[in-house]
Amino acid sequence: MNHDDLVARAAHVFTPALHLYWPITVVNADGVYVEGADGRSYLDFSSGLAVLNIGHKSVRVMAAARCQMERFVHTGGVYHNAATVTAAEDLVSITPDGLDMVFFSNSGAEAVEGALKLARFVTRRQGIISFTGAFHGRTLGAVSITTSSAIYRKRYHPLLPSVYQVPYPYCFRCPFRKSPDQCDLCCLWFIEKTLVHHIDPDEVAAFIIEPFLGEGGYVPAPREFLSGLRELCDRYGIMLIFDEVQSGMGRTGSWFAVDHYGVTPDILVVAKGIASGFPLSAVVSRREIMSQWPSGAHGTTFGGNPVSCAAASATIHTIRDGNLLERGTQIGIQILTRLHELAAESRAIGDVRGFGCMIGVEFVDETGNPDGQVCEQIMNRCLEEGLILINCGPARNIVRFIPPLITDDDDLERALDIFTSAVRSLQ
């Protein structure tokens, strides 16, 4: 396959709105590696945008999907099938206690839309409060609560009404200019003021938050903040939605990031890693909430596709049977240890944060401002050495480490050596 020819063909048929990180044409992939049309093998530490949590071409997932395809591939909303019911049962077996009913969709944005509709329907309120820097998707409702970059919202106004934004607790760049030792949870205070000055709590259906901010900068929320937000929601009868599209399915060393916090949402949004590359997402909530959604209040043609659901069940069992949550935790410890050592010698690294296989490295200039240019140079050098990384943040100055949970020590050390060399080469 000729890479240049394929790029030219793609440019002819695809809108330029479709963004690709790297000029690589993949011809094969297996485990933690992808093979390019140039004949080179690359370590994939992007995991296909945090989708391939158990790596490319999982044998168990492929076998389950193939077996289901030999039976049938689609049922829609016409009749039941065992694969979809089983996947729902498997999913609720790993979600926080009490979240026991599921609605399947195809993508993270679709599931976010469903979560917003559910909250509004059940509470009979309209207001939605999201957080600055959040990314929840690009459909009209999802982009209305997305503020990780203005480009996602440009020329799409008017967006969804009754939507408000409050600051995310991004401690390294505290929106209230507090240092960690001065933190008195001003972010929660600001929310309280929002409920006084902007919208009465009786009109708020839900808060929606990424407990581990993804596209906006790879920032885990402080434990005390999420606990305080949960208490505030309980006080006012407001639903709490956790968007775990990127952080879920073992990515952080637990099934979901919320497992690190001991805080349970009313509604959980799941996608990306749920089916190892097959399109599937889910809204998961308590029975007392979901049962208020009558037949026809929400729907889907392709959501819960039996092939995708077979892949989802196989994914869950692969993670569980392979002790991959424990492996993800160990990978995170090794990454953080190496990156903190590197940060101690490099003024270009302003912060290292995260846990499990979801870790961000923030690059800064000599004044402490975001340095997207250095970040890009480092990623380019890594690519030259066979390591695929991607970035995030409004200034694109944060490298994401999101390796598959199956990454072994040799490949992990190789990736960290490449990254370390790239950082040192620019000093």
C-alpha positions, 0 to 999 in steps of 0.5 A, a space after each residue: 500500500 502506497 502511503 502518499 497515494 492513500 493520503 491523496 485519495 483521503 484528501 479527495 473524499 474526506 472533509 478537512 474537519 477530520 483531524 489526524 495526529 500523525 502521517 502514518 498509514 497503518 497496514 497491520 496492528 497487534 498488541 501494543 504495536 502498529 505497522 506502517 505502510 513504510 514498513 516501520 513498527 511503532 509502539 502505540 502509546 495512544 491506544 487509539 485515543 484511549 480505546 484499545 485498553 487491551 491492545 490491538 487485535 485482542 485474540 479473545 475479543 476478535 474470537 467473540 466478535 467473529 462468533 457473533 457475526 457468524 450468527 447475526 450482526 444486527 437486531 435493532 429495536 425489533 427483538 432481543 438478543 443474548 449478546 446485548 443482554 449479557 454485555 449489559 449484565 457484565 457492565 453493571 457488574 463492574 460499575 459502582 454499586 447501585 448503578 444497575 441499568 443500561 442504555 447502549 449507544 454507539 459513541 461517547 457523544 451519543 451517550 452524553 446526549 442520553 445522559 443529559 436527556 435522562 437528567 432533564 426528563 427525570 428531574 423536570 429541570 432544564 439547567 446543566 452545569 459543566 466545567 471549563 476545559 471539559 470535552 464531552 463530544 461534538 454533537 450539538 448538545 455535547 458541544 454545548 457543554 464542551 469548552 476544551 477549545 473554542 474551535 469545537 463551538 465556533 459558528 454553531 451558536 446558538 447552542 443548547 440553552 440553560 447551560 452554565 460553566 464553572 471552573 474545573 479544579 485544575 490545581 497546577 493552573 488554579 483558576 483562582 491563582 491559589 497554591 496547593 498549600 493555600 487551597 480552600 476549595 474556592 472552586 466549590 465556593 464559586 459553584 455555590 455563588 453560581 447557584 445564587 447569581 446565575 441559576 437557582 438550584 431548583 432549576 438545575 437538572 445536573 452537573 456533568 464532570 469528567 472526574 479525570 479531565 481528558 482532552 482539557 489537560 489530563 487533570 485528575 480532580 481532587 478527592 475533596 472536590 468530588 466529595 464536596 460536589 456530591 454533597 452539594 448535589 444531594 443537598 439540592 436534589 441535582 443529579 451528578 453525571 460522571 463522564 468516564 468516556 476516556 477514563 473508564 474500563 480500567 484505564 486508571 488502574 480501576 474499572 472507573 476513575 471514580 473508584 479511586 474517589 469513593 464517590 458514586 454518580 447518579 449517571 455514568 457515561 461509558 464509551 471508548 475502551 468498552 469494546 476494544 475498538 468496536 463502536 459502543 457506549 453506554 449510559 448507566 444509572 440507578 434503577 429508580 432513575 432509569 425506570 422513569 424513562 418510558 418506552 420511546 423517550 429515548 432510542 437507537 437503531 445501532 446502539 447495543 449492536 450484538 457484535 459490539 456487545 460480544 466484544 464488550 463482554 470479551 473485553 471485560 472478561 479479558 481485563 478481569 481474568 488477566 488481572 489487568 487492573 493490577 497491571 495498569 496500576 503497576 504501569 502507572 507507578 513505573 511511568 510516574 517514577 521515571 517521569 518525576 525523575 525526568 521532571 527534576 532535571 528538566 525545566 521544560 516539564 512543569 507538572 506530571 500527574 495522573 494514575 494508572 495508564 492515564 498520565 499527563 506531562 505538561 510542558 512549560 516555557 521559562 515563564 511557566 506558560 504552556 509550551 505547545 511548541 516544545 511539546 510538539 517537537 518532543 512528540 515528533 522526535 519520539 515518532 522518529 524513534 518509533 513511539 506514538 504519543 498524542 497531546 491535549 490541552 488548550 495549548 496542546 502542551 500536554 503529552 498523554 501517556 495512555 498505553 494499553 494495559 497489556 504493555 510489558 516491562 520491556 516495551 514500557 522501558 523502551 517507550 520511557 527511554 525514547 521519551 527521556 532521550 527526546 526531552 533531554 535532546 531539547 535542553 
